[in-house]
Amino acid sequence: MANNLRRLADAFQHLAGTVNSHYPHIIASQLAQACRLCGPSNFNFGSSFHFADMELGSKVNDIENAATENETIEALVQRDIAQGSERLDSSPSRSLVRLKRVIEYVRVIFEKIIENEGSDSLVEPITIAYDQVFARYHGSNIRGVFAAVKNRIPTLSCILNTLNEDGTYLYLQSHT
């Protein structure tokens, strides 16, 4: 599991480079591949990441299955719009929206970890990320489940140990 944080950061930096280039069109399969690096096979963070894991796996599969070879995200969405299926729960466009939420969730968690450098608790970063990204889309039952699993959120040092990382890479990017 060593270097999973580096691989994840590199994959998303590559995607950011594409977005900021003269041809800012991300290939659907490249996005899916980068998102798979966030998945439970690379980062087993337990029940606290269950919402993201559920969304990630199914939505990445939906996008991969819907996209033709080398199809861009933009073309995938335009095809949905042309077919009038962009609002269907099963559409690639909806999967992209939900995948965006997972990416946003993970981004907020890492931002809060960096802001709270030195803290070993992940309860606050994960709770803030959940509240900002997912809570408004979840009913009271799912919000209640999240509240119940908050006491099982592992510590940062536990996760870094599982990943065989020392945490240096998390903070290196924020100080350069």
N, C-alpha and C positions, 0 to 999 in steps of 0.2 A: 504494500500500500504506500510505500515511500514515494514521495514526489507527486502525490495526487493533487495537492494544493497548487503546485507549480504547473502541472498539466492543465488543470482547470483555469488558472489565470492565463496561461499561454493561449488556450483555445479561445477564451473570451477577448483577449487582447487582439488576436487575429481577426475575430469578427468585428471588433471595434475599428480595426484598421480598414476593413472592407467598407463599413458604414461611412467612414471618414474619407474614403478614396474618391476618385473621379467616377468610379462605377460602383455606387453604394448599394448593390443588390446582393443580398445574402442568399446563397444556395440553400434550399430547405434541408438537404441532407447534411450540410456543414453545421447548420444550427442544431439539428438533431444530434449529431455526433458530439458537439460541445456540451449539450444539455445532458447527454448520457453520463458525462464525467461527474455530474452532480448527483447521480443516482445512488441508491442504497448499496450497490455492489462495490462502489468506491468509497462511500461515506456512510457507514452504518451508525447513525446517531441515535437510534432508538425511536421510541414512540413520539418524542417531541418533534420529529421531522416527518411524521406519518402523513400529514396533509400534503406536504410538498412531494413526498415520495409517490403517493397515490396519483396525484395530478401529473407528475413528471413522466412516469412510465407510460401511462395510457395516452397522454397527449403527444409525446414524442413518437410513439408507434403510429398514431393517427396521421401525423404530418408525414412521416416516412412512407406510409402506405398510400397517401393521397398524391404525393409529389411524383412527378415524372423525373427521369434522370436529368440532373443539372437544372431543375426548375427553380426559379427564384421564389422567395417568400412573396414578393409583389405579384408575380404571375399566378401563384397559387391562390391568393386572395382575389385577384381579378377574375379568375376562373369561377370561384365561388359566387362572386357578384353577378357575373354573366348568367350563371345558372339559377340565380335567385335563392341560393342555399346558404348564404353567409350567416344567417341568424339561426340556423338549425343547430341543435346541440351536437349533432354528429359531424358538423362541417369542419374542414381544416381551418377555416377562419376562426371559429370558436375555440378550436384546440390551440391555435396560436395565441389568442387572447389569454387563455388559461395558462399556457406555458409562460407567457410574459409575466403573469402574476407570480409563478414559481421563481423565475429569475429575479424578479423584484424582491421577493421574500428573502432569498439567499443574499442578495446585494445589501439589503437593510441589515440583516444579521451581521455580515462581515463589517459593514460600516460601524455598527454599534460596538462590535468587538474592538475595532481599532480605536474608536473614541474612548473606550474604557480600558485602554491598555494597562495591563497589570492586574485586572480583575479576572478571577478564575470562573466566576459565575456566568452562565449563559442564559439564565432565567430572564433577565431584563432585555437583552438583545432579541431573544426569540419572541418574547411577549410583545415587544414594541413592533417587531416585524409582522407578527400575526395580526395585531390590532390595525396596523397601517394597510396591510395588503389583503388579508383574507376575511377578517371579522365581518365586514359589511356584506359579504356574499354568503355567509353562513347563518343558518338559523340558530335559535337558542340551544338546540340539542348539540350541535357540533361545537358551538362556542363553549358549552358546558363540558364537553369531552376535552377540549383543549385546556380549559381551566384545571381539570382533574389531572392531566398528565404533566402539568407544569412542575410538579414536585419530583418528577422523574427525569428532568432534563439533566444530562450529564454535565460535568464541568469541562471547561476548555482544556485543561491539562489532561483529562481522561480522553477526550477526543483526539488531541494532538498525539498522545501516546498510542492510541489505536492506529492513527495514521502514520506513526513513526516519524513525526515532525516535531521540531522544537519550538515552533511558533515564530521563528525569526522571519520567515517569508511573509507572514501576515502583516507584520509591522514595517518591514523593509520598504514596501511600496508606498506607505503613507509618509515616510520620512525622507523620500528622495525628491 
